Amino acid sequence: MEETISLKELFQTLKKRMALIIVITLVAVMASGAVSYFVLTPVYQSSTQILVNQASEEGQYSTSEVQTNLQLINTYNVIIKSPAILELVNKELNLGMTSGQLNSKISVQSEQNSQVVTISVQDENASTAANIANKTAEVFQREIVEIMNINNVTILAQAEVTENQSPVKPQPVLNIAIALVVGAMAGVGLAFLLEYMDNTVKTEQDIEKIAELPVIGVIATIDKSAETANRAERNTRLRGETIGS
């Protein structure tokens, strides 16, 4: 037997379970807000930029020189996060981290066909993030001369700690918005699941659907309180008539 569900039945299900959907959504939103504001530790990010550009003796730059610098950037991106650089950064800043731990805090990016490399550092302390970014750029600029026997790195901008700097994560507003959507979806899904699992017969329409037979009669529900009141009224009236006769 093939069953079909109309839009009206869907809306009726949502209406009947609306309280459940709202409760689940509110719980998800409050849980997300509490975790974002009171549990997760804020993480700050600081960035510095370096320029890969070898000085030309003639004061002019040829296309081949620019292409050479661009090709070197991919190599530089790897060297910046290598133990040869990070161990010196760790030692000079006395961070007490392993190279792997420090590596996980640093990201290196460069735009396509750009000679500018951005070194970004994320840490729970904004000052520490800025110090690591600046020291990494400084150590790399110093050590690349010995590693590749080339001097073509210039520090363009140093990382700074701004007043009232906002953390990059967590993002409470975004987390709450995601929790709102997920909570609503979970509530709707649970509402339909409960409706699907509910096989009790409640209306004459349910009987028609199950028995595939038309309903020819309905037994009305008798209100016992009203029936008792009517019976008492009749008894009172009969007693009055008996006394009057």
N, C-alpha and C positions, 0 to 999 in steps of 0.2 A: 504494500500500500504506500503510495507516494504522498508525502505530506508537503503542504505548501504553507508558508508563513507570510502573512500580509504585513504591510508597513504599519497598519493599525495595531496589529498584535505586538509588533516590535515596540512601538511607542507606549503601548499599554504596559508592557514588561518593564520598560525604563521608568515609567511613571510609578509603577508599583514598588520598584526597588530603588527609587530615587534617594531615599534616606540612606540606604546602604552605600550607594555610589558617593554621596556627599561625605559620609563619614570616612570612607577609605581615602578619598582625595585629600581631606583635611589632615588625616593622620600622616599621609605621605609628605604633604607640604610642611607640616610642623616638624616631622623627623628630619627632613632635609635641611630646614632652617636651623634646627638645633645642632646638627652635625657640622654644618658649614660655619656657624658662628662660634660654637663653644668647644668643638672636638678637634677639627682639622687645624693644623698649625699654618699660619700665613707664610707664604713663600714670596720673596722679593726677587726682582731681576734687575741687573745692571749690565750695561753694554758699553763696549769700546770699539773703535774702528781703526783699522790699519790700512795703509795704502801700499800696494805692491807696485813700485814704479822705480826702475833703475835709472839713475841720473845719466844723462847723455853728455858726453864731453863737448859736443858742438852746440849744446843748448836746444837742440831740436830732437823730436822723437819720431822715429820711423815706424811704419806699420809692422815691420818684423819685430821690433823691440816690444811694441804693445802686445803682439800675439804671444811673444815669449813670456811676458809677465802674466798674461791670462792663463797660459798653460801651466805656469808654475803655481798658480793659486790652488789648484786641486791637490798638488803635492803639499803645499803649505797648510792646507786645511787638515791634512793627516798629521803633519809634524806638530802642529799646535797642540793636539790632544795626545801626543806621544809621551811615554814615560820620560824621555830625555828632557822635555820641557816641564812636565807636570811635577816631576820629582824636585826640580829646582824651585818651582813656585811653592810647593809644599814646605820645603826646607826654609826658604827665605821668609815666608809668612808664619812659619811655625804652626801650621794648621793641625798637625797630628793625624792626617788622613792618609789613606793609601792612594796610589795612582788611580785605581779603579773608582774609588769614592769621589775623588776630585774630577775624574773624567765624566762621571754621571751628572755633575753640576754644570758642565761647560758645553755649549753648543756653538758651532762655527758655521756661518752662512756667508755666501757671496752671491750677489745677483749675476744673472747671465751677462757675459761680456762686460763685466764691471771689474775694475782693479781694486775695489774696496772690499775688505773682509770685515765682517762684524763678529766680534767675540762676545757672547752673552753668557752670563752666569746667574744661576738661580740658587738662592740660599735662604734659610729661615731668618737670617740677619741681613738687613740691607747694606750695612757697612762692610760686612764680610764679603758679600757678593761684589761690591764695587772694588774692594781691595784685590780680590782674586782676578777680576777682569783686567784691572790695570797691571797687576804683576805678571799675568800671563802674556799680555802684549809686550811688556818691557823685556821679559826673559826671552821671548821668541825673537824680538828684534835684535837682541844681543847675541843669541846663540846661533841664529841662522847664518851669520857671517862665517862661523867656524864649521857648521854642519854642511853648507853647500858652497862655501867660499864665494858668497855673493852678498852684496849690500844693497838691497832694493826695497827695504821695508821702512815705512814712516808711520808713526802713530798720529792719526788725524784728530781723534777726540777721546778723552779719557772718561771713564765711568764716574759718575757723581751721585751722591745721595741727596735727593731733593727733600724739602720739608713736607711732612705729611705724605710721604710716598705710599702709594697704594700697592698692595700685594697683587701679583699676577694670578695667584690661586691661593685658596679656593675662590670661586666667584659665586657668592651666595645667591644673587638674583638669578643667574643662569641655572644654578642647581635647583632653586625653588621652582622655576618655570618648568624644568624638566620633570621634577617630582609631580607638579600639577598635572602635566599631560599623562605621565605614566600612571599616576594614581587614578585619574579618571578612566583611563583605558582598563586598568585592573578592576575597577569597580564595575564598569559596564560588562566586562568579560565574566566576572563572578555573578552578576545579576542574571545574565543569560544562562550560565551554567546551572544556577539554582533553579531557574525556571525550567530548564530542560530535564533536570533530575526530579522535579516535582510532578509525580504521576497521580496525584489525588484528583478526584472528581469534585468540582465545585459548582459548576453551572450546567444548565441544560445543553449549552453548546458543547461542553466536554462530553456529555452522553452521546450527542449526535455524532461527534467525531470518532468516539471509540466504537459505538455499536453500529454506526452507519445506518441508523434508522431515525425517522423523524419523531420529534417529541409531540405527543398528542394531548398531553395534559400535565399540569403542574400543581402540586400540592402546596397550598399556601402555608406560610408559617403562622402559627397561632400565638398571639401574644397572651401569655398566661395571666399577666397582671390585668390586662384589659378584660379578659374573660372573667376573672374573679370579680372585678368591679361590676361588670354587667350582671353577673349572677347575684351579687349582693343587692344590686338595685332592684332586680326583679323580685327577690325575696321580700324586700322592704315594701314594694308596691303591693305584693299579694297579701302581706300581713295587714296593710292599711285597708285593703278592700274587704278582708275578712272581719275586721273590727267594725267597719262601717255598716256591714250587713247585719 
